[in-house]
Amino acid sequence: MSILIIDEFQEARDLLHTILRSAGFGPLVPVAAAREGLRLLGVGKRGKPASGIDLVLMDLEMPELDGLEACRQIRGEDQLQSLPITVITAHTEAEDIQSAYTAGATDYIRKPVIPAELIARTAKALSLKQEIDARKIREQELLDRTRELDHAFEQITTLHGMLQICAKCKRVKTDGPHWQRIEDYLRRQARSKVTEAVCDSCMHQAYPHLKQAP
C-alpha cells in the first residue's frame, strides 16, 4: 500500500523511508513540501480520480503551508475523507495533539521518531484503511444490487407502452398477430398468481336470484 511522506528536511524523509522500507512497507512517496503532497492527492481538482495513496505521514512544522492547514485541506475533499493522516511532531502537549485531531489527523508520532512506534502505528493505519476500503466495496455492491432489484421490480410490475385489448373478448395483443387471454398476459408479465372471480355488479346482473352473503 502506498505511503506519502511529507517533510521539508531530507534527513527526516530519508529516515522514515529507510525504517518503513526495511519493515516491508511500500511503495513510498517522499516529498519536501505540503503543497506538493496536496497536488499528488488531487486536492482542489474537481473530478480527479483517487490518487492511490493509502496513508499520509506528515510533519506539522513546515514553511508556507504547515501540517495543520494541509490536514484541513485534505479533509475538505470528499474522496479523501477516509484517508489516514499520521502527523509527526515534537509538540506533544494536549492542546497540540487536540489541534491536530481537530484539523483532521487520525494519529500522531512523536519526534524523535522511534522505529518500533513508527512501524506499529503505520501498520495499524494501513489495516484500518483496508477495512474501510473493503466496507466501501461491500456498500457499493449492495447499492448496485438494490438498484438492479428495483429496476427488475419496476419492469415486472409496470406495463410499458400501449396495451391493445379486444373490445369484445378482452384478449390482449402480444407479439405479432397473437392475442392472449388477459389473465395469461398478466400472469406472465407480473409473475403473480391470477385467480378468477365475479364482481358484485356482474353477480347481481347474471344471477339476480342469488343473494349475496352479508
N, C-alpha and C positions, 0 to 999 in steps of 0.2 A: 504494500500500500504506500502511496506517495506522501511524503512529508515535506512541507515548505518550511525552511529555516530562514528567519528574518533577524539579522543582527548587523549593526554597522561595522563591527570590528571583525576583521579577517580571522584573528586568532580565535575568537569566540565561535565563529562559524565552523572553523576547522575542527575545534574541539568537539562540538556537537556532532559534526559529520563523522568524525573518527569513532566516537563512542557508539553512535547508532549503527554505523556500518558494521562494526565489529560484532554487534549483537544481532546482525542479520536483517535489520530494517532497510527499507528502500523501495523504490528509488527516492533519493534525497535531492531536494532543490534548494540550494542556498542562495540568498540574495542579500544585498547590503542595505537596502532601504525599504521602508514600509510601502512607499508608493509603487515600487517595483513589484512587491508582493501582491498589492491590491490589483495591479494590472494583470498579473498572472491569474488571479482569481476571477477576473472579469467584473470587478466592482465598478458600477457606474455604466456598464454597457448592457443595454436592454436587449433581451432575446439571445444573449450569449449562452451557449451550452455550458454544462458543468465543466469545471477546469480539470477534474481528475485528481485534485488534491484531497487527501483524506485527513490530514492533520496539519495545523499551523503551530510552529514553535516560534515565539516572537519575544524579543526583548522589549521592555517598556520604555526605556530611555533612549530615544533616537532623535536626531535633529530633523527639522522641517515637519515631520509627521510622527508623533510618538505612538507607542503601542496602544494606549487607551483610545485615542481617536481612530486608529486603524481598526480596533475591535468594533467600535461603534459603526464604522462604515461597512464592515463585513456583515454585521447583523442587520444592516439596512437592506440587504439583498435577500429576497425570498428564497432563492435557491441555495443560500449559504446559511440558513437558519440553524441547521443541524451540524454544521462543520465544527469539530472540536478545535478550540483555541487554547493552547497552553502558554501562558506568559512566563517569561523568565526575568526575575527581578531580584535586586539586592535589598529592596524595601519590602519587608515582611510584617510591618505593623498592621494591626487590624484594619485601620482605615484605608491603608494602601491596598490590601487584599480585597476589601469590600468594593473599592473603586474599580478594581479590575473585573470583579464579577458583575458589577452593575453595568460596565461597559460592554459585557458580552463574553468575557473569558469563561472557560469551563474548568480550568485548573491552573495551578501555578507551580513553578520550580524555583527554588532559592539559588541565588548566586553566593559563593562559587558553586558551580554545578557538581553534584555528587553522581558519578556514573550509575550506581545502582538505582538511585532515585529517578534519574532521567529515563533509564530503561524501563523501570516498573511503571512509571506514570505514562510513558509513551505507549507501552503495551496495553494498558487499561484504556487509554483514549481510543486507540485503534480498534479494540474489541467492542467498545461502545458504538463506534462508527459502523462497524459491520452489522451489529444488531439493528441499528436504525435503518441502514440500507435494506436489510432483509425485510424489516417490517414495512417499509415503503413499497417494496416489490409485492409483498402479500396484499397490502391495501389496494394497490393498483390492479392486481389480478382480480381481487374481489369486486372492485368497481367495474372493471371491464365485464366480468361475468354477470353482474347485476344489470348492466346496460343491455347485454345480449338477451337476458331473460325478459327484460322489459320490452325489448323490440319484438321478441318472439310472441310474447303475450298479446302485444298490440296487433300483430299480424293474425293471430288466431281468433281474437275476439272482435276484430273490426272487419267489416265487409267494404272493400275499397271499390271505387268506381261505380258505374251504373249497373243496377241489377234488374234484369228483364224477367218479369213474371207474367205468365199467361193469364189473361183476364178471365178465362173460362175455367181451365183445370187447375190453375195456380201452380203450374210447374215452372221451374227456374231454368233459363237458358244458360248452359255452361260452355263447354268448348265446341266451336263449330256449330253444327245443326242440332246438337244434342240438347234434350230437355230432361230435367231431372226433378223428381218429387222434392218439394221444398223441405220436407223432413230429412231426406237423404242429403240434400245440399247443406243444410245447417249442421247435420251430424258430422259431415266431412270437414267443413270449414272451422267449426268451433270445437271439434273434438269433444263434444258434450253428448250426453245421453238424451235423446229426443223421444218423448212419450206422447201418446195421443190421448186427447180428452175432448169433451164437448162443453163449450162455454154455456153459461146460464141462459143467454138470449136464444142461442140455437136449440138448446134443450127444450125451452118453452115453446118455440115455434114448431119443432119437429115432433115433440111428444107432449102435447098440452095436457094429456090425461094423466101424466106422471107428476106427482107432487115432489117438489124439491125438499131435500132434508133441511131442517132448521139449522 
